[in-house]
Amino acid sequence: MKNSRTLEEVLFEARPYIENWERLKGLVEELWKESTDEENFLQLLNEEIQRAEEPFRTDLRIFLQKFEALYRAS
């Protein structure tokens, strides 16, 4: 079951490292709404990473690392 607090925490943790903050925040919030659970969210995020161009791809990877660390820890 998705916990929107998780998304907020990850966004907070990742923000200092993200170059294009508004774009990242908008995309991950959209993917979060589309996803059925955390695993589906990770799948959608990985698909976006494959399509993204640098430097935004790096922003997505940073967010993914933070999300996986928090998600796996809980």
C-alpha positions as CSV (number, residue, x, y, z in Angstrom):
1,M,0.0,0.0,0.0
2,K,1.3,3.4,-1.0
3,N,2.2,5.9,1.7
4,S,2.3,9.5,0.4
5,R,4.5,10.4,3.4
6,T,7.2,8.1,1.9
7,L,7.2,10.2,-1.3
8,E,7.4,13.4,0.7
9,E,10.3,12.1,2.7
10,V,12.2,11.0,-0.4
11,L,11.6,14.3,-2.1
12,F,12.9,16.2,1.0
13,E,16.0,14.0,1.2
14,A,16.8,14.2,-2.6
15,R,16.2,18.0,-3.0
16,P,19.7,19.2,-2.3
17,Y,21.1,16.9,-5.0
18,I,18.6,17.6,-7.8
19,E,19.4,20.0,-10.6
20,N,15.9,20.3,-12.1
21,W,13.7,20.2,-8.9
22,E,10.4,21.3,-10.3
23,R,10.5,18.9,-13.2
24,L,11.5,16.0,-11.0
25,K,8.9,16.8,-8.4
26,G,6.1,17.1,-11.0
27,L,7.1,13.8,-12.7
28,V,7.4,11.7,-9.6
29,E,4.1,13.0,-8.2
30,E,2.4,12.1,-11.5
31,L,4.0,8.6,-11.5
32,W,3.0,8.2,-7.8
33,K,-0.7,8.9,-8.7
34,E,-0.6,6.5,-11.6
35,S,1.0,3.7,-9.7
36,T,-0.8,1.0,-7.8
37,D,1.9,0.4,-5.2
38,E,5.5,1.1,-4.4
39,E,6.8,-1.7,-6.7
40,N,4.7,-0.4,-9.6
41,F,6.0,3.1,-8.9
42,L,9.6,1.8,-9.1
43,Q,8.8,0.1,-12.4
44,L,7.3,3.4,-13.8
45,L,10.3,5.4,-12.5
46,N,12.8,3.0,-14.1
47,E,10.9,3.3,-17.5
48,E,11.2,7.1,-17.2
49,I,14.9,6.8,-16.5
50,Q,15.4,4.8,-19.7
51,R,13.7,7.5,-21.7
52,A,15.3,10.5,-20.0
53,E,18.2,12.5,-21.4
54,E,21.0,13.8,-19.2
55,P,21.2,15.7,-16.9
56,F,17.6,14.9,-15.9
57,R,18.4,11.1,-16.0
58,T,20.9,11.7,-13.2
59,D,18.2,13.6,-11.2
60,L,15.9,10.6,-11.6
61,R,18.7,8.1,-10.6
62,I,19.4,10.2,-7.4
63,F,15.7,10.2,-6.5
64,L,15.5,6.4,-7.2
65,Q,18.5,5.7,-4.9
66,K,16.9,7.8,-2.1
67,F,13.5,6.1,-2.6
68,E,14.9,2.6,-2.6
69,A,16.9,3.3,0.5
70,L,13.9,4.5,2.4
71,Y,11.5,2.0,0.9
72,R,13.7,-1.0,1.6
73,A,14.4,0.2,5.2
74,S,10.7,0.4,6.1
